[in-house]
Amino acid sequence: MTQIPIQCEQCSAPVKFIPAGISRNTGKHYNEFYSCAKRCGWTWREGKETKPVAEPQTTKDMIIIEKLDEINDRLDKLAIYLKEKLEL
């Protein structure tokens, strides 16, 4: 049995599971895989060698990704807040 990674081998960030689905960009089916939660470009698929799928990003790209992650966190908190208020 293959060991599923729990952190990115490229940047040591947590790993998230991406279920099988259909690409929004190409419309093609893809199998499930694991990806870096910080979107550094690293992915892992069962039975395939672990490797980065993109060149390392620039500092500017990483700053943009961090800012987007902060915005997503705030939106998640806002969604939880609104859900709680609407359930009252």
VENTA-V453567 format. One record per backbone hydrogen bond with DSSP energy under -0.5 kcal/mol. NH is the residue of the N-H (numbers start at 1). CO is the residue of the C=O. E is the energy in kcal/mol with one decimal. If there is no record, write none. Layout:
nh	co	e
NH	CO	E
NH	CO	E
This chain:
nh	co	e
8	13	-3.4
12	8	-1.5
15	6	-1.1
16	35	-3.0
18	33	-3.4
19	17	-0.6
21	30	-1.8
23	28	-3.1
27	23	-1.7
30	21	-2.7
33	18	-2.3
34	44	-2.9
35	16	-2.6
36	42	-1.8
37	14	-2.5
39	36	-1.4
43	51	-1.1
44	34	-2.5
48	45	-2.2
51	43	-0.9
53	41	-2.3
62	58	-2.3
63	59	-2.3
64	60	-2.2
65	61	-2.5
66	62	-2.5
67	63	-2.4
68	64	-2.5
69	65	-2.4
70	66	-2.1
71	67	-2.3
72	68	-2.6
73	69	-2.3
74	70	-2.2
75	71	-2.5
76	72	-2.4
77	73	-2.2
78	74	-2.4
79	75	-2.5
80	76	-2.1
81	77	-2.4
82	78	-2.8
83	79	-2.3
84	80	-2.3
85	81	-2.3
86	82	-2.5
87	83	-1.4
88	84	-0.6
88	85	-0.7
